[in-house]
Amino acid sequence: MSTDIFDPTIEPSAPDDADFSAPWPPMVRDDPADDTAADGASEEAPDALEDDQPNWGPDTGATTAEYAITTLAACGFAALLVVVLKSEPIRELVTGVIQTALGLGG
């Protein structure tokens, strides 16, 4: 039997020389020349990260009511779009564009 084909009856196993001491997912540094990441996190790292974050103030996200209003507005816009696209002039326009694009029309 070929080992290239997946066989669900075989239990997966790691090679004998597998090294599980490395972190997962692997840590990737932006600049390989920067050796501060290899030394581990310093006490200054959290302060530096906090300075880079935008200050959103007290309103960091939409509340349930805001989500509901946005959803209703989107549904209303979708209904209006359906009505417009079902109209005969728009249907003829879209059909003409498609026929021209496919080379079926003049």
DOKEFI-603957 format. One record per residue (C-alpha): residue number from 1; x, y, z. Coordinates in Angstrom, 2 decimals, padded with zeros to 5 digits. Example, Ala and Ser with C-alpha at 12.3 -4.5 7.8 and 13.67 -1.06 7.14 Angstrom:
% residues 2
<r mise="1" c1="012.30" c2="-004.50" c3="007.80"/>
<r mise="2" c1="013.67" c2="-001.06" c3="007.14"/>
This chain:
% residues 106
<r mise="1" c1="000.00" c2="000.00" c3="000.00"/>
<r mise="2" c1="001.33" c2="003.46" c3="-000.93"/>
<r mise="3" c1="002.13" c2="005.90" c3="001.87"/>
<r mise="4" c1="001.26" c2="008.88" c3="-000.35"/>
<r mise="5" c1="-002.48" c2="008.25" c3="000.02"/>
<r mise="6" c1="-004.31" c2="009.34" c3="003.17"/>
<r mise="7" c1="-005.42" c2="006.38" c3="005.27"/>
<r mise="8" c1="-007.84" c2="007.31" c3="008.10"/>
<r mise="9" c1="-007.18" c2="004.00" c3="009.88"/>
<r mise="10" c1="-003.56" c2="004.92" c3="010.64"/>
<r mise="11" c1="-002.96" c2="006.93" c3="013.82"/>
<r mise="12" c1="-000.91" c2="010.09" c3="013.21"/>
<r mise="13" c1="002.44" c2="010.20" c3="014.97"/>
<r mise="14" c1="005.27" c2="012.67" c3="015.26"/>
<r mise="15" c1="008.79" c2="011.84" c3="014.10"/>
<r mise="16" c1="011.16" c2="010.61" c3="016.78"/>
<r mise="17" c1="013.29" c2="013.77" c3="016.48"/>
<r mise="18" c1="010.32" c2="016.19" c3="016.75"/>
<r mise="19" c1="010.96" c2="019.26" c3="018.92"/>
<r mise="20" c1="007.82" c2="020.33" c3="020.80"/>
<r mise="21" c1="009.56" c2="022.96" c3="022.93"/>
<r mise="22" c1="009.13" c2="025.69" c3="020.31"/>
<r mise="23" c1="006.07" c2="027.96" c3="020.67"/>
<r mise="24" c1="003.13" c2="027.43" c3="018.37"/>
<r mise="25" c1="002.29" c2="029.32" c3="016.28"/>
<r mise="26" c1="005.92" c2="030.21" c3="015.59"/>
<r mise="27" c1="006.90" c2="033.70" c3="016.59"/>
<r mise="28" c1="007.78" c2="035.81" c3="013.54"/>
<r mise="29" c1="009.86" c2="038.94" c3="013.86"/>
<r mise="30" c1="009.41" c2="041.85" c3="011.48"/>
<r mise="31" c1="013.11" c2="042.67" c3="011.39"/>
<r mise="32" c1="015.54" c2="039.75" c3="011.75"/>
<r mise="33" c1="018.30" c2="042.20" c3="012.70"/>
<r mise="34" c1="016.27" c2="043.30" c3="015.71"/>
<r mise="35" c1="017.47" c2="041.05" c3="018.51"/>
<r mise="36" c1="015.16" c2="042.43" c3="021.20"/>
<r mise="37" c1="012.43" c2="039.93" c3="020.26"/>
<r mise="38" c1="014.84" c2="037.04" c3="020.87"/>
<r mise="39" c1="015.48" c2="038.27" c3="024.41"/>
<r mise="40" c1="011.81" c2="037.97" c3="025.30"/>
<r mise="41" c1="009.35" c2="040.67" c3="026.24"/>
<r mise="42" c1="010.70" c2="043.47" c3="028.34"/>
<r mise="43" c1="008.77" c2="045.46" c3="030.90"/>
<r mise="44" c1="008.67" c2="048.37" c3="028.44"/>
<r mise="45" c1="006.82" c2="046.40" c3="025.76"/>
<r mise="46" c1="003.25" c2="046.87" c3="027.11"/>
<r mise="47" c1="003.73" c2="050.64" c3="027.34"/>
<r mise="48" c1="004.99" c2="050.79" c3="023.77"/>
<r mise="49" c1="002.00" c2="048.80" c3="022.54"/>
<r mise="50" c1="-000.49" c2="050.97" c3="024.39"/>
<r mise="51" c1="000.93" c2="054.12" c3="022.76"/>
<r mise="52" c1="000.36" c2="052.69" c3="019.28"/>
<r mise="53" c1="-003.31" c2="051.86" c3="019.90"/>
<r mise="54" c1="-005.94" c2="054.41" c3="018.79"/>
<r mise="55" c1="-008.00" c2="056.04" c3="021.51"/>
<r mise="56" c1="-011.60" c2="055.16" c3="020.64"/>
<r mise="57" c1="-013.05" c2="056.70" c3="023.78"/>
<r mise="58" c1="-016.06" c2="055.23" c3="025.58"/>
<r mise="59" c1="-017.85" c2="054.15" c3="022.35"/>
<r mise="60" c1="-015.66" c2="051.28" c3="021.17"/>
<r mise="61" c1="-018.37" c2="049.32" c3="019.36"/>
<r mise="62" c1="-021.97" c2="049.21" c3="018.29"/>
<r mise="63" c1="-024.57" c2="048.17" c3="020.82"/>
<r mise="64" c1="-027.41" c2="045.77" c3="020.14"/>
<r mise="65" c1="-029.79" c2="048.64" c3="019.32"/>
<r mise="66" c1="-027.32" c2="050.08" c3="016.82"/>
<r mise="67" c1="-026.94" c2="046.68" c3="015.18"/>
<r mise="68" c1="-030.74" c2="046.41" c3="014.94"/>
<r mise="69" c1="-031.10" c2="049.85" c3="013.33"/>
<r mise="70" c1="-028.30" c2="049.07" c3="010.87"/>
<r mise="71" c1="-029.88" c2="045.73" c3="009.98"/>
<r mise="72" c1="-033.28" c2="047.34" c3="009.39"/>
<r mise="73" c1="-031.71" c2="050.02" c3="007.21"/>
<r mise="74" c1="-029.88" c2="047.37" c3="005.17"/>
<r mise="75" c1="-033.09" c2="045.37" c3="004.71"/>
<r mise="76" c1="-034.96" c2="048.50" c3="003.60"/>
<r mise="77" c1="-032.23" c2="049.33" c3="001.11"/>
<r mise="78" c1="-032.28" c2="045.74" c3="-000.21"/>
<r mise="79" c1="-036.07" c2="045.88" c3="-000.67"/>
<r mise="80" c1="-035.77" c2="049.18" c3="-002.56"/>
<r mise="81" c1="-033.04" c2="047.70" c3="-004.74"/>
<r mise="82" c1="-035.25" c2="044.69" c3="-005.59"/>
<r mise="83" c1="-038.12" c2="046.99" c3="-006.61"/>
<r mise="84" c1="-035.83" c2="049.09" c3="-008.80"/>
<r mise="85" c1="-034.19" c2="046.08" c3="-010.45"/>
<r mise="86" c1="-037.55" c2="044.46" c3="-011.21"/>
<r mise="87" c1="-038.71" c2="047.49" c3="-013.22"/>
<r mise="88" c1="-038.88" c2="046.96" c3="-016.99"/>
<r mise="89" c1="-036.49" c2="049.79" c3="-018.05"/>
<r mise="90" c1="-033.77" c2="048.56" c3="-015.69"/>
<r mise="91" c1="-034.32" c2="044.95" c3="-016.77"/>
<r mise="92" c1="-033.91" c2="045.96" c3="-020.43"/>
<r mise="93" c1="-030.81" c2="047.99" c3="-019.60"/>
<r mise="94" c1="-029.16" c2="045.12" c3="-017.72"/>
<r mise="95" c1="-030.11" c2="042.62" c3="-020.45"/>
<r mise="96" c1="-028.64" c2="044.93" c3="-023.09"/>
<r mise="97" c1="-025.39" c2="045.31" c3="-021.16"/>
<r mise="98" c1="-025.07" c2="041.54" c3="-020.76"/>
<r mise="99" c1="-025.84" c2="040.87" c3="-024.43"/>
<r mise="100" c1="-023.32" c2="043.49" c3="-025.53"/>
<r mise="101" c1="-020.68" c2="042.07" c3="-023.19"/>
<r mise="102" c1="-021.23" c2="038.57" c3="-024.57"/>
<r mise="103" c1="-021.24" c2="039.83" c3="-028.15"/>
<r mise="104" c1="-024.84" c2="038.76" c3="-028.77"/>
<r mise="105" c1="-026.30" c2="042.20" c3="-029.30"/>
<r mise="106" c1="-025.70" c2="045.13" c3="-031.56"/>
